[in-house]
């Protein structure tokens, strides 16, 4: 069978973006055999430039260049010094945009503008950058397949604000705790159930720090250790102040709980002020402090918060390792459903992006048959 070819543009060549390239390179034959698809990466962009080839970039060459910490823009013939990510949409002519640029939770740029421009051009979008979905979910939904709604809100005659009767698809599983299928479980596997409560550990940095503090390290020592290991950023504010977790909770509230939500709707408290004495005292009393993302149904709306909370040691969120993230759903009919994933590096998030790409292809196939 001749594989169906999909042209791919990738914005962002950091840890997640480069790992996506590595998976596509390694699994090219498997993807053709198992799914009948061939992904042709026709353009990539990073800060300072990019690379283009309408016949498909040599992924091995790109990976060697990134491993050597050289700019892809310097590559002969295919390098494009000074090219910005939005030029990918015109020059790479992609069927799908993979957005993995750095997160900005103030205004979402440049990722938000790039995703908006792609959807305007009827290009499917797969996000690892949570900024666009956290800051502008409802707008992006109106430009994509999410705007058609679901259940009683489903509109089979939906036409996106961009005028497409068959609007482009938007996927963002990698934005909500990497490989953890938070939105898939909540919206598909619990379909028909009314979620009454959702609890989650959505931030790996704070999970690592809190567990290190249980072992006797101070907050400052645990943070410094996390930074040395590459778990925490040089500026860890988004993580330790709770905003990274809050952004993921906002996406889950919009996508799973069906509640239009912004960051300002979430009560946020980080872990900076916790002492290891407090953490160890709770542990001695049979509880473990966890930075909990909580959505709890109160009447017709969910109350949303991100806070360090002591939980009993037999709670699912207390049984995960320092490298894991997890989500627990509670409904009337499924009393409790919990799932955890190990997230020691960028591979799980990259794998989630590949999963989203295949989901888009599958949904296109189902619609065409």
N, C-alpha and C positions, 0 to 999 in steps of 0.2 A: 504494500500500500504506500502510495506517495504521501509523505507527511504534509500537513498543512503548515505553512510558514507564517509566523507572526513576527513583525518587526518591533524591536524593543529599543526604547531610549531610557537610559539610566542617568538620573541626576543625583550626584553625590557618590564619591568613591572612597568614603571612610570605611570603617570596619564592616558595617552591614552591606554597603554597596559592593565592596570588593569581594565579600563572601558570596553574595548573589552571583557574581561573575564566576567565582570558583565552582559553585554548584552547577551552574549552567554548562560550564566547560567540562566538568567531570561526568555529568549525567546526560550529556547530549544524546548518546546512543540509547540510553535507557528511556529517555523522554520520547524519542521517536518510536521505539518499540512498544512501550506501554500505553502511550497516549496518542500516538500518531501526529505529534506536533514537532516542529522545529522552530526554536527561538533564534532569530537573527538579530544580534545586537548591532544596530546601525549607528548608534551615537551614544557617547558618554560625556559627562561634563563634571568638572570639579572647580574649585575656586582657582581662577586664573586661566581657565581654558578647557579644552576638551579634545575629543577625537571623533572623526566621522568616516564611515565607509558604507556606501549604499549596498555593497555586496556582503556586508557583515564583517565586523571587526574581528581580528585574530585575538581571541580571548586569552590564549596562552601568552601572547606578547603583552597584552594589557596587564596581566597578572604579574609577569616578570618586571614590568616597569613600575608597578605599584609596590612590589616587594622591595625593589631597589630604592624606593622613595624618590622616584623621578617623576616629573610632571608628564602626563600623557600628551599634553599639548606640544611637547618637544619631539614626539615621534615623527620620523620622516613621512611625508606624503599625507598621512591621516591626521596629524596633529593640527589643532586649531588654537593658537595662542590668543588669549583675550576673549574667546567665545564664552558667552553667558548661557546659562541653562535653557532659557526660553528659546534660544536659537535652535535647540534640538528639535523643537516641534515643527519647524519649517524645513530644516535641513536633513534630519534623520528620517522624517516621514513615518513616525511610528504608529503601530496599532495600539501599543500600550506604553504608558509612561510609568516608570518605577521611580518614586520620589523618596530619596534617602538623604536629603540635605540636612544640615544641623537644625535642631529644634529651636524655634523662637516662640515663646509663649506671650510675648508682648504684642506683636502685630502679625506674626506668622510668616513674615517674609524672609527669604525669597520664595519659600516653598508654596505658600498660599497662592501667590500670583501665578506661579507656574502651573499648579493644579487647575486653577480657574481657566487659564488660557488653554490647557489641554482639553478640558471638558467642553469649552466653547468650540473646539475643533473636532468634537466627537471622538476623542481619544480616550480609551479606557485608562483609569488611574489606579495604581497600587501604591499604598503609602507605608513607609516605615517611619517617616517624620510625622509625629503626632500633632504638631502645631496646627496645620490646616483643619483637621477634623475636630480638634478641641476648640478652636476659636470660631469656626464658621461651618459647623456641621449642617445646619438647616439650609444655608445658602448652597453648599455643595450638593446636598440631597436634591435640591430643586433643579440642579443641572445634570443629575445623573439618574441611574435606575432606582435609587432610593426614593426618589420623589413619587413613584407610583404607589407607595404605601404597601400595606399588608392587612389582611383580615378585613374588618369592616371599613377600613380606610383605603382599601385597594381601589385604584382607579385604572381600569384596563385601557382607558382612552388618554392616559396621561401623556402630555407633551411637555418636555422640559422647557425651562425658561429660555433655553438657547434655540428652541424650535424643532428639536429632534423627536420624532414620534418613537423612534427606537434609540433612546438616549444612551450615552456611554455608561459603562459600569464603574463603580467606585468601590474599592476594597481596602481595608485598613486593619486586618487582623494583627499584623506585626506591631501596630501602634499600642496595643493593649496587652503588654507583658509578653512580647516575643512570640514563642510558639504556643503559648497557652491559648486554647481556642475559646476565649471568653465570649466573643460575640456569636460564634457559631453555636455553642452550647445554649446560650441564653435565647437566641432568636429562632434556632431550628430544632434543637434536640429537646427543648422545653416548650415547644409550640403547643398551645392549648392549656398550658399551666399559667397561673397568675403568680408571678414572682412577688413574694411578700418581703423578702429580705435578701440582700446580696452582701457578702463580706469578702474582702480580697486583700491579698498582699500583692501590690502592683509595682513595687519599687525594690529592686535587688540591692541597691547601695545601702539603704536603711536597714534592710533585712540582715545584711552582712555585718553592719556596724553594731546593731543591737545584740546579735549573737556573740560578737567579740566582747562587748561590754559585760555580758554574762560571765565570760571567762576572766574578768578582772581588769580589762583595759578601760582606760578613761575614754570619754567621747572623742577627745582630741587624738589620742593614740590610735583608736580604732579607725578614725577617719584617715589619719596619715597612712596607716597600713593599707586601707582600701585604695588610697591614691597610688601608693607604690605598686600595688597589684593591678592597677588599671581598672579597678571596679568603680572608683569614684573619679569624677572630673576634677581638674585643677580648681575650678570654681564649682563647688558641690551644692550651691544654693537650691537649685531646682529640686534636687533629691532630698536633702536633709530638711528643707523647709516645707516639704510635702507637696510642692506644686506639680512635680512630674506625676506623682500618684494621682493628684486631683485631675490632671488633664486626661488621664486614662479613665478615671471614673466618669468624667463628663462624656467621653465617647461612648462608654458602656451605657450610660443613662439615656443618651439619644438613640443608640442603635438597638439596644436590647429592651430597655424599659419603656421606650416610646415616649419619653418625657423630654420636651425641648429644654435643654439645659446649657448654661454657660458656666465658666469658671467662677463667676461671682455668686453662683447659687450654692457653692460648696463651702462648708465651714472647714478651714484648713489649719492644722497645727502640726508643726514638725517635731524633730527630736533633739534640736540643739540644746535645750535646757535640761535634758535628762542626765542624771549622774549614774555612774556604774553602781553606786550604792543602792539607788532606787531600783535599778534593773535587777540587781542581785537579791534585794529584799523580796521583790515580787516572786522571783524564782523560788526562794526559800519557803514562801508561803503557798507554793503549788500553782503559781500563775506565771505567765510569760508575757512581757510587754511586746506588742506587735503594732506596727504602723498599719492600722486597719482602714481600708476604703470601705465605707458603709453606705448602702442605700436601703432605707427602710420605709415601707409603705405606711403613710399616715393619712388616713382618709383617702383622697383621690390622688395625692402626690407623694413622691418619694422624698424623704429628707436625706440629704447627702452630706457626708463628712469624711475627712481624712484626719485621724488622730492616733497617737500612741495609746493603746488600750491594753490593760491586763486581761488575758484570757486564760481559762483553765488549761492545764497541760494536755488534756485529752481532746482539745479542740483541734479540728483539722489544720488550722493555720499555725498551730503550735508544733505540729509534727513535721513541718517541712525543714529542710536543711538551709544553711546560709546561702546556698546557690539557687534556691528554688523560689518560685512565685506560685500563687494559688488563688483559686476563686471558689466560693461556696455559695450555692443558690438554695433558697428555701421557698417551697411553694406548698399549697394546700394538698396537692395530690402526690407530688414527689417531695417528701418531707425534707430531705437534704441531699444535694448532689454536689460533690466536691471533686476538684481535679487540680493537680499540681504539675509543674514542668520545671526541669532543671535548666537554668539559664546562665551557664558559666562564661559564655562569650557571645559573639555575634551570630553564630551559626543558627540558633533557634529562630531568631528574627528573620534571617535571610531565608530559612526554610519556609517560614510563614508567608513571605512574599511569593515564593514559588507556588505554594499552595493556593494563594489568591489568584495567581495567573491561570492556573489550571481550572479553578472554579469559574472564572470568567469564560474560559473556552468551553467548559461543560455546559454552562447556562446558555451560551450562544448556540451550541449544538442542539440542545433540547428545544430551543425556540424554533430552530429551523427544521425540525423533524415533525 
